[in-house]
Amino acid sequence: MTELPFQQSQALNDRQNRALALAGVFQATQLTHMTALTGRQSIGDNGNFYFEQLIKASLNIRPSINNNCQTLDFFNQLTDISLGLKTLENCITQPFSTTPKSKLPKFSNTKLPMSYAMALLQLEKKVYSNPKFVEIIEQSQQKILRQLSFFDNNYLHPSIIANLAQTYIETAGQINPRILVRGNAEAFKDPSHTNRIRASLFTGLQLAHLWRQIGGSSWGLIFSKRKLLQDIQNLARLQYQLV
């Protein structure tokens, strides 16, 4: 049975919706970066939480039916994308200090997550302009959603992550230039970590597609950074008001 997107009563305006979808892309690339650096170590419960939310969303984002969607239709709440909001904010400017303490990790380097995100935004256009790749993604989504019942709806089951990774290899991984992820050499010797890295990138690809469908554009990123930062900060404040 296909899962339906989450229904949310919290309505955001168009700019906030795009900012939140873009934050999803940056959440994926921050998790990619964190996983690549940890080697055989885990990214922790918080990292797994944010990863799981992205996987759930990525399985429900479709090629052509998201135009009238709210980004929060694919998540339970704003806090599911906290990591992405903070990462995106840090990539634009120095983090503001008005937010309460949280369990978010400290960011020593935003350059790599930023470069991965920009690459995914470019790859998304190429992937979704190729009918073969679109078909692969749709078939993979349906397959994984069916498999979840066998794994007690464990979105972080190694088999689920491996299938997401394989979907990335068969689509975005076929397009040059490929995203070259930098990190601890030990991380790339462990198949479970390379699967997590590719699965993270796949979720970012899907959020990039949602961002594009609801009006996101690369030109808008270049010329509207101040407005984007304002939207991120408003979303962050709203998030903490709802906690």
C-alpha positions as CSV (number, residue, x, y, z in Angstrom):
1,M,0.0,0.0,0.0
2,T,1.4,3.4,-1.0
3,E,1.9,5.8,1.9
4,L,0.3,9.2,1.6
5,P,2.0,12.5,2.4
6,F,1.4,13.8,5.9
7,Q,-1.4,16.3,6.1
8,Q,-0.6,19.5,7.9
9,S,-2.9,22.3,9.1
10,Q,0.1,24.7,9.3
11,A,0.0,26.7,6.1
12,L,3.1,28.5,4.9
13,N,3.4,31.1,2.2
14,D,5.0,30.3,-1.2
15,R,8.4,31.7,-0.2
16,Q,8.4,29.8,3.1
17,N,7.5,26.6,1.3
18,R,10.4,27.0,-1.1
19,A,12.8,27.8,1.7
20,L,11.7,24.8,3.6
21,A,12.1,22.5,0.6
22,L,15.5,24.0,0.0
23,A,16.4,23.4,3.7
24,G,15.5,19.7,3.0
25,V,18.2,19.6,0.3
26,F,20.7,21.1,2.7
27,Q,19.7,18.7,5.5
28,A,20.5,15.8,3.1
29,T,23.9,17.3,2.1
30,Q,24.8,18.0,5.8
31,L,24.0,14.4,6.6
32,T,26.1,13.3,3.6
33,H,28.9,15.4,4.9
34,M,28.6,14.1,8.5
35,T,28.4,10.5,7.4
36,A,31.5,10.8,5.2
37,L,33.5,12.2,8.1
38,T,32.5,9.7,10.8
39,G,34.0,6.6,9.2
40,R,32.7,3.6,11.1
41,Q,31.1,5.7,13.8
42,S,27.4,6.5,13.8
43,I,26.0,9.9,13.2
44,G,24.0,9.4,16.3
45,D,20.3,9.3,17.2
46,N,19.7,12.9,16.2
47,G,21.3,12.4,12.8
48,N,19.3,9.2,12.3
49,F,16.1,11.1,13.2
50,Y,16.7,13.7,10.5
51,F,17.8,11.1,8.0
52,E,14.6,9.1,8.6
53,Q,12.4,12.1,8.0
54,L,14.1,12.7,4.6
55,I,13.6,9.1,3.6
56,K,9.9,9.3,4.4
57,A,9.5,12.4,2.3
58,S,11.6,11.2,-0.6
59,L,9.4,8.1,-1.0
60,N,6.3,10.3,-1.4
61,I,7.7,13.1,-3.7
62,R,6.4,12.3,-7.2
63,P,7.5,13.6,-10.5
64,S,4.4,15.4,-11.5
65,I,1.8,15.8,-8.7
66,N,3.5,18.0,-6.2
67,N,2.8,21.4,-7.8
68,N,0.1,22.4,-5.3
69,C,1.7,20.8,-2.3
70,Q,2.9,22.3,0.9
71,T,6.4,21.2,1.8
72,L,5.0,20.2,5.2
73,D,2.7,17.7,3.5
74,F,5.8,15.5,3.4
75,F,6.9,15.9,7.0
76,N,5.3,15.7,10.4
77,Q,6.4,19.1,11.7
78,L,8.9,21.9,11.2
79,T,11.4,20.4,13.6
80,D,11.9,17.5,11.2
81,I,13.9,19.9,9.1
82,S,15.8,21.7,11.8
83,L,19.1,20.5,10.7
84,G,18.5,21.7,7.2
85,L,17.3,25.1,8.2
86,K,20.4,25.6,10.4
87,T,22.7,24.3,7.7
88,L,21.1,26.5,5.0
89,E,21.3,29.6,7.3
90,N,25.0,28.9,8.1
91,C,25.7,28.6,4.4
92,I,24.3,32.1,3.8
93,T,25.7,34.0,6.8
94,Q,26.8,33.7,10.4
95,P,24.2,32.0,12.5
96,F,22.0,34.4,14.5
97,S,22.1,33.9,18.3
98,T,18.5,34.4,19.2
99,T,17.4,30.7,19.0
100,P,17.3,28.6,22.1
101,K,19.8,25.8,22.8
102,S,19.3,22.7,20.7
103,K,20.9,19.3,20.0
104,L,22.0,20.4,16.5
105,P,25.7,19.7,15.8
106,K,28.2,22.5,15.5
107,F,29.2,23.3,12.0
108,S,32.9,23.5,11.3
109,N,32.6,23.6,7.6
110,T,29.7,24.6,5.4
111,K,31.6,24.7,2.1
112,L,31.1,21.0,1.3
113,P,27.4,20.7,2.2
114,M,26.9,23.9,0.1
115,S,28.7,22.5,-2.9
116,Y,26.9,19.2,-2.7
117,A,23.5,21.0,-2.5
118,M,24.3,23.2,-5.5
119,A,25.4,20.1,-7.5
120,L,22.1,18.3,-6.5
121,L,20.0,21.2,-7.8
122,Q,21.8,20.9,-11.1
123,L,21.5,17.1,-11.2
124,E,17.8,17.2,-10.4
125,K,17.1,19.0,-13.7
126,K,19.0,16.4,-15.7
127,V,17.6,13.4,-13.9
128,Y,14.0,14.5,-14.2
129,S,14.3,15.5,-17.8
130,N,15.2,11.8,-18.6
131,P,12.1,9.6,-18.7
132,K,14.1,6.5,-18.1
133,F,15.5,7.9,-14.8
134,V,12.0,9.1,-13.8
135,E,10.7,5.6,-14.3
136,I,13.5,4.1,-12.3
137,I,12.7,6.4,-9.4
138,E,9.0,5.7,-9.5
139,Q,9.5,2.0,-9.6
140,S,12.0,2.1,-6.8
141,Q,9.6,4.2,-4.6
142,Q,6.8,1.6,-5.0
143,K,9.2,-1.3,-4.4
144,I,10.6,0.3,-1.2
145,L,7.1,1.2,0.1
146,R,6.1,-2.4,-0.3
147,Q,9.2,-3.6,1.4
148,L,8.7,-1.5,4.5
149,S,5.9,-3.8,5.7
150,F,8.4,-6.6,5.9
151,F,10.8,-4.5,8.0
152,D,8.2,-3.2,10.5
153,N,8.3,0.3,8.8
154,N,11.9,0.7,9.7
155,Y,13.0,3.3,7.2
156,L,16.6,3.0,8.4
157,H,16.8,-0.8,7.7
158,P,20.0,-1.6,5.8
159,S,18.0,-3.1,2.9
160,I,15.9,0.1,2.6
161,I,19.0,2.3,2.6
162,A,20.7,0.0,0.1
163,N,17.8,0.3,-2.3
164,L,17.8,4.1,-2.0
165,A,21.5,4.1,-2.7
166,Q,21.1,1.9,-5.7
167,T,18.4,4.2,-7.0
168,Y,20.8,7.1,-6.8
169,I,23.5,5.1,-8.6
170,E,21.1,4.2,-11.4
171,T,19.9,7.8,-11.9
172,A,22.0,10.7,-10.7
173,G,25.1,8.5,-10.5
174,Q,25.0,8.0,-14.3
175,I,25.4,11.8,-15.0
176,N,28.6,13.6,-15.2
177,P,30.1,15.5,-13.5
178,R,29.3,13.2,-10.5
179,I,29.2,14.5,-7.0
180,L,32.6,13.7,-5.3
181,V,32.0,13.3,-1.6
182,R,35.1,14.0,0.6
183,G,35.6,12.4,4.0
184,N,37.3,9.9,6.1
185,A,38.8,7.1,4.0
186,E,37.5,4.6,6.4
187,A,33.9,5.6,5.6
188,F,34.3,4.6,2.0
189,K,35.6,1.1,2.9
190,D,32.4,0.2,4.7
191,P,29.5,-0.5,2.3
192,S,26.9,0.5,4.9
193,H,28.4,4.0,5.0
194,T,28.7,4.4,1.3
195,N,25.0,3.3,1.0
196,R,24.1,5.9,3.6
197,I,26.0,8.6,1.7
198,R,24.2,7.7,-1.6
199,A,20.9,7.4,0.1
200,S,21.3,10.8,1.7
201,L,22.1,12.2,-1.7
202,F,19.0,10.6,-3.2
203,T,16.8,12.2,-0.6
204,G,18.4,15.5,-1.4
205,L,17.7,14.9,-5.1
206,Q,14.0,14.4,-4.3
207,L,13.8,17.5,-2.1
208,A,15.5,19.5,-4.9
209,H,12.7,18.2,-7.2
210,L,10.0,19.4,-4.8
211,W,11.8,22.7,-4.5
212,R,11.8,23.1,-8.3
213,Q,8.1,22.0,-8.6
214,I,6.9,24.7,-6.2
215,G,8.8,27.5,-7.9
216,G,12.4,27.3,-6.8
217,S,15.0,28.6,-9.3
218,S,18.8,29.0,-9.3
219,W,18.4,32.6,-10.3
220,G,16.2,33.2,-7.3
221,L,19.0,31.8,-5.0
222,I,21.5,34.1,-6.5
223,F,19.5,37.3,-6.3
224,S,17.3,36.7,-3.2
225,K,19.6,35.7,-0.5
226,R,18.4,38.3,1.9
227,K,14.8,37.3,1.4
228,L,15.8,33.7,1.8
229,L,17.6,34.4,5.0
230,Q,14.5,36.2,6.3
231,D,12.3,33.2,5.5
232,I,14.7,30.8,7.2
233,Q,14.8,32.9,10.4
234,N,11.0,33.2,10.4
235,L,10.6,29.5,10.0
236,A,13.1,28.9,12.8
237,R,11.2,31.2,15.1
238,L,7.9,29.6,14.2
239,Q,9.5,26.1,14.8
240,Y,10.5,27.1,18.4
241,Q,7.1,28.7,19.1
242,L,5.5,25.4,18.2
243,V,7.7,23.2,20.4
